[in-house]
Amino acid sequence: MSDDFKRKDVEVQHHEKKTDNSRVGATAIKWIAILIIVFAIMWFIISYIFPMFGGGSGNNALSTLDVVTNSIQGFL
């Protein structure tokens, strides 16, 4: 009975994992598209949904475009 366990031929197979560049590129494009969509949704919510609830200083507040324009003019 001990002879059965002593002589076992075991074949060891080595597998090399290769990276597929097309899958890496597709995943990168997918995540970039997801980030663009998320930022677009956030911009929409901040620009259009939040102002509907009112508050703040109303029409007297400077818009983001005004602030950027004034900053650029200050450098010129």
C-alpha positions as CSV (number, residue, x, y, z in Angstrom):
1,M,0.0,0.0,0.0
2,S,2.8,2.4,0.7
3,D,4.2,1.7,-2.8
4,D,1.1,3.3,-4.3
5,F,1.8,6.6,-2.8
6,K,5.5,6.7,-3.4
7,R,5.5,6.5,-7.2
8,K,3.1,9.0,-8.6
9,D,4.0,10.8,-11.8
10,V,2.9,14.4,-11.5
11,E,3.0,16.6,-14.6
12,V,3.5,20.2,-13.8
13,Q,2.3,22.7,-16.3
14,H,3.5,26.3,-16.3
15,H,1.1,28.9,-17.9
16,E,2.3,32.3,-18.8
17,K,-0.3,35.0,-18.5
18,K,-0.1,37.3,-21.4
19,T,-1.7,40.7,-21.4
20,D,-3.9,41.7,-24.3
21,N,-3.2,45.3,-25.3
22,S,-6.6,45.6,-27.0
23,R,-8.4,44.7,-23.8
24,V,-6.3,47.2,-21.8
25,G,-7.1,50.0,-24.3
26,A,-10.8,49.1,-24.4
27,T,-10.9,49.2,-20.6
28,A,-9.2,52.6,-20.5
29,I,-11.6,54.0,-23.1
30,K,-14.6,52.7,-21.1
31,W,-13.4,54.3,-17.8
32,I,-12.6,57.6,-19.5
33,A,-16.1,57.6,-21.0
34,I,-17.6,56.9,-17.5
35,L,-15.6,59.7,-15.9
36,I,-16.7,62.2,-18.6
37,I,-20.4,61.2,-18.1
38,V,-20.1,61.5,-14.3
39,F,-18.5,65.0,-14.6
40,A,-21.2,66.0,-17.1
41,I,-23.9,64.9,-14.8
42,M,-22.3,66.7,-11.8
43,W,-21.9,69.9,-13.9
44,F,-25.6,69.7,-14.9
45,I,-26.7,69.3,-11.3
46,I,-24.5,72.2,-10.1
47,S,-25.4,74.5,-12.9
48,Y,-29.1,73.9,-13.3
49,I,-30.6,71.9,-10.4
50,F,-29.0,73.6,-7.4
51,P,-30.0,77.2,-8.6
52,M,-33.7,76.0,-8.7
53,F,-33.7,75.7,-5.0
54,G,-32.9,79.4,-4.5
55,G,-30.8,80.7,-1.7
56,G,-27.6,82.5,-2.0
57,S,-27.5,86.1,-3.2
58,G,-29.8,85.6,-6.2
59,N,-29.1,87.6,-9.3
60,N,-26.3,89.7,-7.7
61,A,-23.9,86.8,-7.6
62,L,-21.2,86.5,-10.2
63,S,-21.4,83.5,-12.5
64,T,-18.4,81.3,-12.9
65,L,-17.9,82.7,-16.4
66,D,-17.7,86.2,-15.0
67,V,-15.1,85.2,-12.4
68,V,-13.0,83.5,-15.0
69,T,-13.3,86.4,-17.4
70,N,-12.3,88.9,-14.7
71,S,-9.4,86.8,-13.7
72,I,-8.1,86.5,-17.3
73,Q,-8.5,90.3,-17.8
74,G,-6.5,90.9,-14.6
75,F,-3.6,89.0,-16.1
76,L,-3.6,90.9,-19.4
